[in-house]
């Protein structure tokens, strides 16, 4: 059981790491464009809403956010250890709960669009 | 086992300051906070999008300004140099490609990642209507 859990967590960490490495620079770039006042047309309400309303759009957004939060959760667990917090069971519970809530909220909001 | 094993005194909170490689490791680890920040920001954006056009436009307006520009620009550079590029660099070690007796050269795998990354980024900007 312990090995099976480890494999799942590690798999999500690796998939999420690859995904964030590929996608996050462009995502941060979009936030940079928004911040500069040059909001791209695709981010106007009607267009982004239509994208998130389509099943393909929902699937893309869900996969990106799902893998990102689980990747982040696993990384935060290691960061906590690296900074000297040695209560791993408690930390693990906290970060994976955070990831589960993030996943549920993402699904909830996407299904509401 | 000796009854009085010698335990080297190593700080559990500042151990990485002793060595340049450890410092770089910790700088890489810190990109996880950026993943958390942008994931939460995007989930918050989804909540606005699911709510109403007014809340979406309010969200977009709230994200504008010089301070946000500087923050995102620094975050982008930090993320590239401490997450994206190191991740591509270790890809051939994490997933070596065997071709019969030989291994695909590491440089091919790394260049492949960069090409795919540029393609993915162009796709995202195109989808967002940035050009």
gemmi code that builds the backbone of each chain (N, CA, C; Angstrom):
import gemmi

chains = {
    "A": [
        ("UNK", (0.834, -1.205, 0.000), (0.000, 0.000, 0.000), (0.864, 1.248, 0.000)),
        ("UNK", (1.893, 1.228, 0.876), (2.776, 2.389, 0.941), (3.454, 2.622, -0.408)),
        ("UNK", (3.874, 1.520, -1.048), (4.560, 1.649, -2.330), (3.593, 2.175, -3.386)),
        ("UNK", (2.360, 1.671, -3.374), (1.386, 2.100, -4.366), (1.113, 3.603, -4.232)),
        ("UNK", (0.953, 4.078, -2.966), (0.712, 5.501, -2.729), (1.877, 6.330, -3.243)),
        ("UNK", (3.091, 5.855, -2.933), (4.285, 6.577, -3.334), (4.322, 6.716, -4.850)),
        ("UNK", (3.964, 5.634, -5.557), (4.008, 5.659, -7.012), (3.032, 6.693, -7.561)),
        ("UNK", (1.853, 6.777, -6.960), (0.845, 7.736, -7.428), (1.341, 9.167, -7.206)),
        ("UNK", (1.820, 9.431, -5.969), (2.289, 10.776, -5.642), (3.463, 11.165, -6.531)),
        ("UNK", (4.386, 10.236, -6.719), (5.565, 10.495, -7.542), (5.161, 10.713, -9.004)),
        ("UNK", (4.215, 9.928, -9.487), (3.744, 10.074, -10.867), (3.134, 11.436, -11.097)),
        ("UNK", (2.307, 11.879, -10.132), (1.682, 13.207, -10.254), (2.737, 14.300, -10.190)),
        ("UNK", (3.760, 14.105, -9.328), (4.839, 15.083, -9.218), (5.579, 15.212, -10.547)),
        ("UNK", (5.917, 14.082, -11.169), (6.694, 14.099, -12.409), (5.872, 14.684, -13.556)),
        ("UNK", (4.610, 14.246, -13.670), (3.751, 14.753, -14.741), (3.516, 16.252, -14.548)),
        ("UNK", (3.279, 16.658, -13.296), (3.037, 18.064, -13.002), (4.277, 18.912, -13.240)),
        ("UNK", (5.440, 18.370, -12.923), (6.686, 19.111, -13.148), (6.904, 19.377, -14.622)),
        ("UNK", (6.665, 18.345, -15.446), (6.817, 18.508, -16.890), (5.794, 19.512, -17.402)),
        ("UNK", (4.557, 19.352, -16.970), (3.493, 20.245, -17.435), (3.770, 21.701, -17.042)),
        ("UNK", (4.142, 21.933, -15.773), (4.394, 23.318, -15.362), (5.593, 23.893, -16.104)),
        ("UNK", (6.623, 23.071, -16.328), (7.806, 23.559, -17.045), (7.414, 24.036, -18.442)),
        ("UNK", (6.483, 23.310, -19.083), (6.073, 23.656, -20.445), (5.062, 24.799, -20.481)),
        ("UNK", (4.107, 24.805, -19.561), (2.939, 25.680, -19.675), (3.061, 26.982, -18.872)),
        ("UNK", (3.715, 26.921, -17.695), (3.707, 28.089, -16.818), (4.387, 29.335, -17.391)),
        ("UNK", (5.499, 29.200, -18.149), (6.067, 30.436, -18.710), (5.039, 31.193, -19.549)),
        ("UNK", (4.268, 30.481, -20.384), (3.254, 31.144, -21.206), (2.129, 31.696, -20.331)),
        ("UNK", (1.761, 30.943, -19.281), (0.704, 31.404, -18.367), (1.132, 32.699, -17.669)),
        ("UNK", (2.376, 32.717, -17.163), (2.884, 33.931, -16.513), (2.972, 35.054, -17.547)),
        ("UNK", (3.348, 34.695, -18.785), (3.402, 35.679, -19.868), (2.039, 36.321, -20.110)),
        ("UNK", (0.971, 35.512, -20.029), (-0.380, 36.057, -20.214), (-0.727, 37.031, -19.087)),
        ("UNK", (-0.369, 36.663, -17.840), (-0.613, 37.575, -16.719), (0.194, 38.866, -16.890)),
        ("UNK", (1.390, 38.726, -17.470), (2.230, 39.907, -17.731), (1.540, 40.818, -18.750)),
        ("UNK", (0.975, 40.201, -19.807), (0.251, 40.988, -20.820), (-0.941, 41.709, -20.185)),
        ("UNK", (-1.687, 40.979, -19.339), (-2.841, 41.579, -18.661), (-2.372, 42.755, -17.802)),
        ("UNK", (-1.277, 42.534, -17.052), (-0.783, 43.576, -16.146), (-0.389, 44.826, -16.916)),
        ("UNK", (0.142, 44.627, -18.133), (0.603, 45.774, -18.919), (-0.559, 46.509, -19.585)),
        ("UNK", (-1.773, 45.957, -19.456), (-2.940, 46.619, -20.038), (-3.267, 46.142, -21.444)),
        ("UNK", (-2.383, 45.300, -22.030), (-2.656, 44.751, -23.368), (-3.375, 43.412, -23.225)),
        ("UNK", (-4.625, 43.443, -22.787), (-5.357, 42.200, -22.560), (-5.659, 41.551, -23.913)),
        ("UNK", (-5.157, 40.316, -24.134), (-5.398, 39.658, -25.428), (-6.895, 39.431, -25.668)),
        ("UNK", (-7.290, 39.456, -26.958), (-8.711, 39.286, -27.309), (-9.312, 38.020, -26.727)),
        ("UNK", (-8.514, 36.935, -26.727), (-9.022, 35.647, -26.254), (-9.363, 35.653, -24.776)),
        ("UNK", (-8.922, 36.687, -24.055), (-9.222, 36.752, -22.623), (-10.372, 37.707, -22.323)),
        ("UNK", (-11.009, 38.232, -23.394), (-12.253, 38.995, -23.169), (-13.319, 38.003, -22.715)),
        ("UNK", (-14.252, 38.458, -21.884), (-15.190, 37.544, -21.229), (-15.859, 36.557, -22.190)),
        ("UNK", (-16.439, 37.058, -23.284), (-17.193, 36.180, -24.189), (-16.322, 35.044, -24.727)),
        ("UNK", (-15.094, 35.395, -25.115), (-14.228, 34.396, -25.739), (-13.702, 33.374, -24.736)),
        ("UNK", (-13.203, 33.845, -23.592), (-12.656, 32.908, -22.609), (-13.790, 32.071, -22.020)),
        ("UNK", (-14.977, 32.661, -21.906), (-16.122, 31.919, -21.394), (-16.506, 30.807, -22.355)),
        ("UNK", (-16.502, 31.119, -23.662), (-16.827, 30.097, -24.669), (-15.792, 28.973, -24.635)),
        ("UNK", (-14.513, 29.359, -24.442), (-13.445, 28.346, -24.374), (-13.654, 27.427, -23.163)),
        ("UNK", (-13.902, 28.042, -21.990), (-14.075, 27.249, -20.768), (-15.396, 26.486, -20.772)),
        ("UNK", (-16.344, 26.913, -21.626), (-17.629, 26.220, -21.695), (-17.538, 24.966, -22.557)),
        ("UNK", (-16.532, 24.932, -23.474), (-16.385, 23.743, -24.326), (-15.714, 22.632, -23.520)),
        ("UNK", (-16.005, 21.387, -23.890), (-15.431, 20.266, -23.146), (-13.924, 20.196, -23.303)),
        ("UNK", (-13.431, 20.572, -24.493), (-11.980, 20.570, -24.712), (-11.316, 21.609, -23.808)),
        ("UNK", (-11.932, 22.796, -23.751), (-11.397, 23.857, -22.893), (-11.405, 23.457, -21.432)),
        ("UNK", (-12.534, 22.878, -20.996), (-12.636, 22.402, -19.610), (-11.542, 21.379, -19.327)),
        ("UNK", (-11.372, 20.421, -20.272), (-10.375, 19.361, -20.061), (-8.977, 19.958, -19.941)),
        ("UNK", (-8.634, 20.901, -20.837), (-7.298, 21.523, -20.794), (-7.078, 22.221, -19.462)),
        ("UNK", (-8.032, 23.075, -19.068), (-7.886, 23.837, -17.825), (-7.812, 22.910, -16.620)),
        ("UNK", (-8.647, 21.853, -16.640), (-8.648, 20.949, -15.496), (-7.317, 20.213, -15.368)),
        ("UNK", (-6.824, 19.689, -16.490), (-5.568, 18.929, -16.437), (-4.424, 19.818, -15.949)),
        ("UNK", (-4.357, 21.045, -16.476), (-3.275, 21.958, -16.076), (-3.348, 22.237, -14.570)),
        ("UNK", (-4.535, 22.605, -14.079), (-4.644, 22.986, -12.664), (-4.518, 21.775, -11.739)),
        ("UNK", (-5.119, 20.654, -12.139), (-5.035, 19.426, -11.340), (-3.575, 19.006, -11.138)),
        ("UNK", (-2.829, 18.897, -12.250), (-1.434, 18.461, -12.133), (-0.593, 19.502, -11.404)),
        ("UNK", (-0.890, 20.800, -11.628), (-0.099, 21.856, -10.973), (-0.237, 21.796, -9.460)),
        ("UNK", (-1.467, 21.661, -8.963), (-1.624, 21.683, -7.505), (-1.031, 20.424, -6.858)),
        ("UNK", (-1.150, 19.278, -7.518), (-0.572, 18.063, -6.923), (0.947, 18.085, -6.991)),
        ("UNK", (1.485, 18.641, -8.086), (2.934, 18.816, -8.187), (3.410, 19.750, -7.073)),
        ("UNK", (2.715, 20.886, -6.925), (3.093, 21.866, -5.908), (3.016, 21.248, -4.515)),
        ("UNK", (1.975, 20.449, -4.264), (1.798, 19.839, -2.946), (2.996, 18.965, -2.593)),
        ("UNK", (3.402, 18.133, -3.545), (4.532, 17.245, -3.279), (5.812, 18.049, -3.058)),
        ("UNK", (5.981, 19.111, -3.868), (7.175, 19.962, -3.727), (7.175, 20.658, -2.377)),
        ("UNK", (6.010, 21.170, -1.941), (5.927, 21.879, -0.660), (6.286, 20.945, 0.498)),
        ("UNK", (5.889, 19.676, 0.364), (6.209, 18.693, 1.397), (7.726, 18.563, 1.542)),
        ("UNK", (8.415, 18.517, 0.393), (9.877, 18.407, 0.424), (10.500, 19.707, 0.937)),
        ("UNK", (9.950, 20.860, 0.504), (10.462, 22.159, 0.952), (10.355, 22.268, 2.476)),
        ("UNK", (9.231, 21.812, 3.031), (9.039, 21.857, 4.484), (10.152, 21.069, 5.172)),
        ("UNK", (10.448, 19.887, 4.641), (11.524, 19.065, 5.207), (12.864, 19.798, 5.098)),
        ("UNK", (13.104, 20.408, 3.921), (14.373, 21.099, 3.683), (14.575, 22.279, 4.626)),
        ("UNK", (13.483, 22.912, 5.041), (13.601, 24.048, 5.952), (13.510, 23.610, 7.412)),
        ("UNK", (13.613, 22.312, 7.649), (13.751, 21.828, 9.014), (12.460, 21.446, 9.709)),
        ("UNK", (11.346, 21.412, 8.968), (10.087, 20.969, 9.575), (10.021, 19.453, 9.439)),
        ("UNK", (10.164, 18.754, 10.561), (10.312, 17.298, 10.491), (9.046, 16.560, 10.908)),
        ("UNK", (7.900, 17.216, 10.751), (6.642, 16.530, 11.071), (5.984, 16.109, 9.760)),
        ("UNK", (6.602, 15.118, 9.101), (6.201, 14.805, 7.728), (4.754, 14.362, 7.602)),
        ("UNK", (4.273, 13.552, 8.551), (2.899, 13.036, 8.437), (1.897, 14.191, 8.430)),
        ("UNK", (2.141, 15.162, 9.311), (1.247, 16.314, 9.414), (1.338, 17.180, 8.161)),
        ("UNK", (2.598, 17.431, 7.717), (2.821, 18.248, 6.515), (2.152, 17.589, 5.316)),
        ("UNK", (2.341, 16.258, 5.191), (1.763, 15.538, 4.054), (0.248, 15.701, 4.043)),
        ("UNK", (-0.351, 15.551, 5.221), (-1.809, 15.684, 5.308), (-2.234, 17.082, 4.850)),
        ("UNK", (-1.504, 18.100, 5.323), (-1.851, 19.487, 4.996), (-1.727, 19.749, 3.494)),
        ("UNK", (-0.577, 19.385, 2.895), (-0.364, 19.749, 1.485), (-1.279, 18.941, 0.557)),
        ("UNK", (-1.521, 17.662, 0.886), (-2.386, 16.881, -0.008), (-3.852, 17.297, 0.163)),
        ("UNK", (-4.213, 17.753, 1.366), (-5.562, 18.308, 1.535), (-5.721, 19.567, 0.688)),
        ("UNK", (-4.683, 20.423, 0.726), (-4.675, 21.635, -0.097), (-4.862, 21.281, -1.580)),
        ("UNK", (-4.136, 20.247, -2.037), (-4.234, 19.851, -3.443), (-5.627, 19.314, -3.774)),
        ("UNK", (-6.186, 18.546, -2.838), (-7.521, 17.978, -3.070), (-8.563, 19.095, -3.145)),
        ("UNK", (-8.443, 20.101, -2.249), (-9.387, 21.218, -2.275), (-9.238, 21.995, -3.589)),
        ("UNK", (-7.989, 22.229, -4.009), (-7.750, 22.925, -5.278), (-8.381, 22.186, -6.445)),
        ("UNK", (-8.243, 20.855, -6.449), (-8.816, 20.036, -7.521), (-10.347, 20.148, -7.525)),
        ("UNK", (-10.936, 20.044, -6.324), (-12.401, 20.104, -6.223), (-12.935, 21.468, -6.654)),
        ("UNK", (-12.252, 22.550, -6.204), (-12.693, 23.900, -6.583), (-12.618, 24.083, -8.093)),
        ("UNK", (-11.504, 23.603, -8.696), (-11.348, 23.709, -10.145), (-12.514, 23.014, -10.850)),
        ("UNK", (-12.807, 21.779, -10.420), (-13.897, 21.018, -11.039), (-15.231, 21.738, -10.831)),
        ("UNK", (-15.435, 22.254, -9.614), (-16.692, 22.944, -9.284), (-16.893, 24.172, -10.171)),
        ("UNK", (-15.866, 25.016, -10.278), (-15.992, 26.237, -11.083), (-16.146, 25.911, -12.569)),
        ("UNK", (-15.363, 24.905, -13.042), (-15.435, 24.558, -14.466), (-16.820, 24.033, -14.825)),
        ("UNK", (-17.399, 23.206, -13.938), (-18.717, 22.650, -14.230), (-19.791, 23.735, -14.167)),
        ("UNK", (-19.476, 24.849, -13.466), (-20.438, 25.942, -13.363), (-20.380, 26.909, -14.534)),
        ("UNK", (-19.450, 26.676, -15.466), (-19.308, 27.598, -16.608), (-20.122, 27.095, -17.791)),
    ],
    "B": [
        ("UNK", (27.388, -1.693, 16.046), (27.251, -0.247, 16.120), (27.848, 0.280, 17.414)),
        ("UNK", (28.538, 1.366, 17.267), (29.158, 1.978, 18.442), (28.090, 2.521, 19.379)),
        ("UNK", (28.417, 2.488, 20.658), (27.413, 2.951, 21.615), (27.269, 4.467, 21.598)),
        ("UNK", (28.352, 5.134, 21.194), (28.294, 6.590, 21.117), (28.616, 7.058, 19.701)),
        ("UNK", (27.704, 6.815, 18.757), (28.026, 7.196, 17.388), (28.225, 8.712, 17.303)),
        ("UNK", (29.198, 9.118, 16.498), (29.429, 10.550, 16.326), (28.414, 11.096, 15.333)),
        ("UNK", (27.664, 12.076, 15.742), (26.696, 12.708, 14.841), (27.212, 14.096, 14.499)),
        ("UNK", (27.461, 14.304, 13.211), (27.965, 15.626, 12.812), (26.875, 16.664, 13.046)),
        ("UNK", (27.211, 17.761, 13.704), (26.194, 18.777, 13.951), (25.850, 19.514, 12.644)),
        ("UNK", (24.683, 19.227, 12.077), (24.240, 19.912, 10.857), (22.902, 20.569, 11.161)),
        ("UNK", (22.819, 21.843, 10.881), (21.569, 22.561, 11.120), (20.491, 22.057, 10.173)),
        ("UNK", (19.298, 21.815, 10.710), (18.211, 21.352, 9.837), (17.555, 22.513, 9.101)),
        ("UNK", (17.878, 23.758, 9.513), (17.205, 24.898, 8.874), (18.122, 25.696, 7.947)),
        ("UNK", (19.449, 25.596, 8.134), (20.347, 26.405, 7.293), (21.420, 25.569, 6.605)),
        ("UNK", (21.217, 24.228, 6.534), (22.237, 23.321, 6.019), (22.692, 23.659, 4.594)),
        ("UNK", (21.762, 24.216, 3.802), (22.060, 24.451, 2.378), (22.989, 25.633, 2.159)),
        ("UNK", (23.234, 26.453, 3.222), (24.077, 27.631, 3.042), (25.561, 27.266, 2.936)),
        ("UNK", (25.904, 25.980, 3.220), (27.316, 25.603, 3.254), (27.916, 25.436, 1.873)),
        ("UNK", (27.053, 25.247, 0.874), (27.565, 24.746, -0.403), (26.770, 25.363, -1.556)),
        ("UNK", (27.479, 25.804, -2.589), (26.824, 26.455, -3.726), (25.776, 25.599, -4.399)),
        ("UNK", (26.089, 24.302, -4.518), (25.127, 23.398, -5.167), (23.839, 23.285, -4.357)),
        ("UNK", (23.997, 23.241, -3.037), (22.808, 23.147, -2.187), (21.968, 24.419, -2.303)),
        ("UNK", (22.675, 25.563, -2.421), (21.946, 26.834, -2.537), (21.113, 26.836, -3.818)),
        ("UNK", (21.729, 26.370, -4.924), (21.003, 26.327, -6.195), (19.819, 25.369, -6.085)),
        ("UNK", (20.031, 24.241, -5.392), (18.941, 23.284, -5.165), (17.772, 23.973, -4.454)),
        ("UNK", (18.093, 24.758, -3.409), (17.021, 25.426, -2.667), (16.345, 26.495, -3.527)),
        ("UNK", (17.126, 27.196, -4.354), (16.519, 28.190, -5.251), (15.549, 27.508, -6.209)),
        ("UNK", (15.906, 26.281, -6.658), (14.986, 25.529, -7.525), (13.743, 25.119, -6.743)),
        ("UNK", (13.956, 24.688, -5.495), (12.812, 24.250, -4.692), (11.778, 25.357, -4.524)),
        ("UNK", (12.268, 26.605, -4.431), (11.363, 27.720, -4.155), (10.395, 28.008, -5.302)),
        ("UNK", (10.683, 27.486, -6.517), (9.737, 27.719, -7.615), (8.391, 27.062, -7.317)),
        ("UNK", (8.364, 26.129, -6.342), (7.076, 25.505, -6.014), (6.092, 26.552, -5.485)),
        ("UNK", (6.624, 27.626, -4.842), (5.723, 28.680, -4.362), (5.088, 29.432, -5.530)),
        ("UNK", (5.856, 29.565, -6.640), (5.278, 30.203, -7.824), (4.182, 29.322, -8.417)),
        ("UNK", (4.406, 27.996, -8.417), (3.373, 27.082, -8.916), (2.108, 27.238, -8.073)),
        ("UNK", (2.285, 27.304, -6.743), (1.130, 27.492, -5.859), (0.444, 28.816, -6.177)),
        ("UNK", (1.223, 29.904, -6.251), (0.654, 31.230, -6.446), (-0.152, 31.295, -7.754)),
        ("UNK", (0.446, 30.861, -8.859), (-0.257, 30.985, -10.144), (-1.410, 29.983, -10.269)),
        ("UNK", (-1.311, 28.834, -9.598), (-2.449, 27.906, -9.602), (-3.630, 28.539, -8.885)),
        ("UNK", (-3.364, 29.110, -7.688), (-4.454, 29.720, -6.918), (-5.032, 30.921, -7.660)),
        ("UNK", (-4.154, 31.729, -8.266), (-4.621, 32.906, -9.013), (-5.545, 32.462, -10.155)),
        ("UNK", (-5.162, 31.374, -10.838), (-5.954, 30.907, -11.976), (-7.262, 30.275, -11.506)),
        ("UNK", (-7.233, 29.569, -10.372), (-8.480, 29.013, -9.825), (-9.409, 30.168, -9.436)),
        ("UNK", (-8.809, 31.238, -8.856), (-9.608, 32.419, -8.510), (-10.199, 33.046, -9.779)),
        ("UNK", (-9.401, 33.096, -10.856), (-9.893, 33.630, -12.135), (-11.072, 32.793, -12.626)),
        ("UNK", (-10.980, 31.457, -12.473), (-12.077, 30.574, -12.889), (-13.340, 30.880, -12.096)),
        ("UNK", (-13.169, 31.176, -10.797), (-14.347, 31.470, -9.980), (-15.038, 32.729, -10.490)),
        ("UNK", (-14.227, 33.715, -10.924), (-14.800, 34.947, -11.481), (-15.493, 34.658, -12.806)),
        ("UNK", (-14.848, 33.816, -13.614), (-15.397, 33.479, -14.930), (-16.719, 32.733, -14.796)),
        ("UNK", (-16.802, 31.848, -13.778), (-18.028, 31.070, -13.572), (-19.147, 31.953, -13.029)),
        ("UNK", (-18.757, 33.080, -12.417), (-19.732, 33.931, -11.749), (-20.450, 34.855, -12.730)),
        ("UNK", (-19.730, 35.811, -13.285), (-20.392, 36.771, -14.185), (-19.349, 37.546, -14.979)),
        ("UNK", (-19.812, 38.197, -16.049), (-18.925, 39.023, -16.874), (-18.360, 40.169, -16.045)),
        ("UNK", (-19.186, 40.725, -15.165), (-18.724, 41.837, -14.328), (-17.555, 41.427, -13.443)),
        ("UNK", (-17.720, 40.239, -12.806), (-16.639, 39.798, -11.915), (-15.379, 39.471, -12.708)),
        ("UNK", (-15.545, 38.911, -13.924), (-14.371, 38.623, -14.764), (-13.656, 39.919, -15.126)),
        ("UNK", (-14.441, 40.924, -15.573), (-13.823, 42.197, -15.949), (-13.176, 42.860, -14.734)),
        ("UNK", (-13.799, 42.690, -13.575), (-13.218, 43.221, -12.347), (-11.898, 42.534, -12.025)),
        ("UNK", (-11.868, 41.206, -12.242), (-10.633, 40.460, -11.990), (-9.519, 40.958, -12.904)),
        ("UNK", (-9.847, 41.089, -14.212), (-8.836, 41.546, -15.177), (-8.329, 42.935, -14.779)),
        ("UNK", (-9.267, 43.818, -14.393), (-8.868, 45.178, -14.021), (-7.980, 45.161, -12.771)),
        ("UNK", (-8.292, 44.247, -11.842), (-7.528, 44.205, -10.594), (-6.105, 43.703, -10.810)),
        ("UNK", (-5.866, 43.054, -11.957), (-4.546, 42.470, -12.210), (-3.611, 43.415, -12.957)),
        ("UNK", (-4.102, 44.630, -13.236), (-3.279, 45.536, -14.031), (-2.471, 46.480, -13.153)),
        ("UNK", (-1.389, 46.981, -13.725), (-0.581, 47.958, -12.999), (0.907, 47.666, -13.083)),
        ("UNK", (1.694, 48.699, -12.800), (3.166, 48.603, -12.887), (3.713, 47.545, -11.926)),
        ("UNK", (3.196, 47.550, -10.698), (3.692, 46.611, -9.693), (3.499, 45.173, -10.135)),
        ("UNK", (2.296, 44.869, -10.677), (2.017, 43.516, -11.147), (2.933, 43.160, -12.316)),
        ("UNK", (3.187, 44.157, -13.192), (4.080, 43.904, -14.338), (5.460, 43.478, -13.865)),
        ("UNK", (5.994, 44.235, -12.901), (7.338, 43.928, -12.387), (7.326, 42.545, -11.742)),
        ("UNK", (6.283, 42.273, -10.929), (6.200, 40.975, -10.255), (6.179, 39.824, -11.262)),
        ("UNK", (5.290, 39.938, -12.276), (5.170, 38.845, -13.256), (6.455, 38.683, -14.065)),
        ("UNK", (7.095, 39.816, -14.406), (8.332, 39.739, -15.195), (9.415, 39.010, -14.396)),
        ("UNK", (9.560, 39.363, -13.115), (10.564, 38.695, -12.274), (10.202, 37.225, -12.076)),
        ("UNK", (8.903, 36.958, -11.849), (8.447, 35.577, -11.648), (8.742, 34.744, -12.892)),
        ("UNK", (8.517, 35.344, -14.064), (8.752, 34.630, -15.327), (10.221, 34.248, -15.458)),
        ("UNK", (11.121, 35.225, -15.207), (12.555, 34.943, -15.311), (12.963, 33.871, -14.304)),
        ("UNK", (12.485, 34.027, -13.053), (12.839, 33.073, -12.001), (12.368, 31.676, -12.377)),
        ("UNK", (11.119, 31.601, -12.862), (10.552, 30.304, -13.217), (11.336, 29.656, -14.353)),
        ("UNK", (11.683, 30.461, -15.382), (12.422, 29.911, -16.523), (13.762, 29.333, -16.067)),
        ("UNK", (14.509, 30.110, -15.265), (15.874, 29.699, -14.947), (15.959, 28.679, -13.822)),
        ("UNK", (14.906, 28.581, -12.998), (14.985, 27.626, -11.887), (13.972, 26.495, -11.976)),
        ("UNK", (13.079, 26.504, -12.964), (12.187, 25.354, -13.134), (12.265, 24.821, -14.564)),
        ("UNK", (11.840, 25.641, -15.547), (11.724, 25.140, -16.918), (13.067, 24.631, -17.463)),
        ("UNK", (14.101, 25.486, -17.444), (15.375, 25.078, -18.050), (16.033, 23.909, -17.297)),
        ("UNK", (16.082, 23.937, -15.948), (16.640, 22.758, -15.267), (15.839, 21.480, -15.536)),
        ("UNK", (14.507, 21.620, -15.671), (13.681, 20.426, -15.915), (14.046, 19.812, -17.267)),
        ("UNK", (14.251, 20.677, -18.275), (14.638, 20.171, -19.597), (16.020, 19.541, -19.540)),
        ("UNK", (16.911, 20.148, -18.741), (18.286, 19.669, -18.649), (18.342, 18.262, -18.058)),
        ("UNK", (17.438, 17.982, -17.097), (17.501, 16.654, -16.483), (16.646, 15.623, -17.222)),
        ("UNK", (15.885, 16.085, -18.231), (14.998, 15.154, -18.946), (15.720, 13.916, -19.488)),
        ("UNK", (16.896, 14.068, -20.144), (17.545, 12.853, -20.665), (17.983, 11.890, -19.562)),
        ("UNK", (18.198, 12.411, -18.339), (18.565, 11.517, -17.237), (17.329, 10.820, -16.677)),
        ("UNK", (16.197, 11.541, -16.674), (14.965, 10.976, -16.137), (14.327, 9.999, -17.125)),
        ("UNK", (14.409, 10.331, -18.426), (13.802, 9.444, -19.430), (14.780, 9.219, -20.585)),
        ("UNK", (15.826, 8.416, -20.366), (16.749, 8.129, -21.464), (16.044, 7.316, -22.553)),
        ("UNK", (16.364, 7.614, -23.807), (15.731, 6.894, -24.920), (16.731, 5.899, -25.497)),
        ("UNK", (16.375, 4.611, -25.421), (17.247, 3.546, -25.909), (16.897, 3.247, -27.368)),
        ("UNK", (17.928, 3.230, -28.231), (17.695, 2.855, -29.632), (18.578, 1.646, -29.932)),
        ("UNK", (18.029, 0.436, -29.806), (18.838, -0.759, -29.987), (19.949, -0.794, -28.956)),
        ("UNK", (21.213, -0.846, -29.428), (22.353, -0.907, -28.523), (22.702, 0.463, -27.962)),
        ("UNK", (22.287, 1.514, -28.678), (22.742, 2.857, -28.313), (21.663, 3.644, -27.605)),
        ("UNK", (22.116, 4.765, -27.038), (21.173, 5.707, -26.432), (21.113, 6.945, -27.296)),
        ("UNK", (19.899, 7.476, -27.413), (19.748, 8.735, -28.132), (20.579, 9.790, -27.391)),
        ("UNK", (21.412, 10.572, -28.129), (22.253, 11.573, -27.447), (21.405, 12.522, -26.601)),
        ("UNK", (21.941, 12.895, -25.418), (21.214, 13.774, -24.498), (20.789, 15.070, -25.171)),
        ("UNK", (21.690, 15.610, -26.028), (21.402, 16.915, -26.629), (20.132, 16.864, -27.481)),
        ("UNK", (19.880, 15.713, -28.147), (18.668, 15.588, -28.971), (17.425, 15.731, -28.102)),
        ("UNK", (17.456, 15.042, -26.935), (16.290, 15.057, -26.042), (16.067, 16.471, -25.513)),
        ("UNK", (17.177, 17.139, -25.133), (17.056, 18.493, -24.580), (16.537, 19.455, -25.649)),
        ("UNK", (17.107, 19.385, -26.863), (16.659, 20.278, -27.942), (15.196, 19.992, -28.273)),
        ("UNK", (14.820, 18.696, -28.264), (13.425, 18.323, -28.505), (12.491, 18.994, -27.511)),
        ("UNK", (12.920, 19.044, -26.241), (12.095, 19.691, -25.217), (11.937, 21.186, -25.501)),
        ("UNK", (13.047, 21.836, -25.883), (12.963, 23.276, -26.157), (12.036, 23.554, -27.333)),
        ("UNK", (12.143, 22.722, -28.394), (11.286, 22.909, -29.580), (9.821, 22.725, -29.182)),
        ("UNK", (9.544, 21.665, -28.404), (8.163, 21.396, -27.972), (7.652, 22.538, -27.097)),
        ("UNK", (8.531, 23.065, -26.224), (8.136, 24.162, -25.319), (7.758, 25.413, -26.108)),
        ("UNK", (8.583, 25.735, -27.131), (8.278, 26.914, -27.958), (6.945, 26.701, -28.674)),
        ("UNK", (6.718, 25.473, -29.192), (5.457, 25.178, -29.890), (4.266, 25.317, -28.940)),
        ("UNK", (4.397, 24.757, -27.733), (3.305, 24.831, -26.746), (3.015, 26.290, -26.386)),
        ("UNK", (4.091, 27.073, -26.183), (3.913, 28.474, -25.802), (3.211, 29.250, -26.911)),
        ("UNK", (3.623, 29.013, -28.164), (2.972, 29.698, -29.293), (1.493, 29.325, -29.337)),
        ("UNK", (1.199, 28.024, -29.126), (-0.192, 27.552, -29.108), (-1.015, 28.294, -28.060)),
        ("UNK", (-0.453, 28.433, -26.846), (-1.201, 29.077, -25.762), (-1.453, 30.543, -26.100)),
        ("UNK", (-0.414, 31.250, -26.573), (-0.596, 32.670, -26.933), (-1.580, 32.809, -28.090)),
        ("UNK", (-1.542, 31.838, -29.008), (-2.478, 31.887, -30.145), (-3.912, 31.664, -29.660)),
        ("UNK", (-4.082, 30.651, -28.786), (-5.412, 30.380, -28.215), (-5.952, 31.596, -27.469)),
        ("UNK", (-5.039, 32.301, -26.774), (-5.452, 33.463, -25.992), (-5.654, 34.683, -26.891)),
        ("UNK", (-5.342, 34.525, -28.183), (-5.551, 35.629, -29.124), (-4.553, 36.757, -28.965)),
        ("UNK", (-3.321, 36.392, -28.511), (-2.308, 37.436, -28.317), (-1.726, 37.904, -29.644)),
        ("UNK", (-1.944, 37.128, -30.712), (-1.519, 37.595, -32.050), (-2.388, 36.961, -33.127)),
    ],
}
model = gemmi.Model(1)
for chain_id, residues in chains.items():
    chain = gemmi.Chain(chain_id)
    for i, (resn, *xyz) in enumerate(residues, 1):
        res = gemmi.Residue()
        res.name, res.seqid = resn, gemmi.SeqId(i, " ")
        for name, pos in zip(("N", "CA", "C"), xyz):
            atom = gemmi.Atom()
            atom.name, atom.element = name, gemmi.Element(name[0])
            atom.pos, atom.b_iso = gemmi.Position(*pos), 0.0
            res.add_atom(atom)
        chain.add_residue(res)
    model.add_chain(chain)
structure = gemmi.Structure()
structure.add_model(model)
structure.setup_entities()
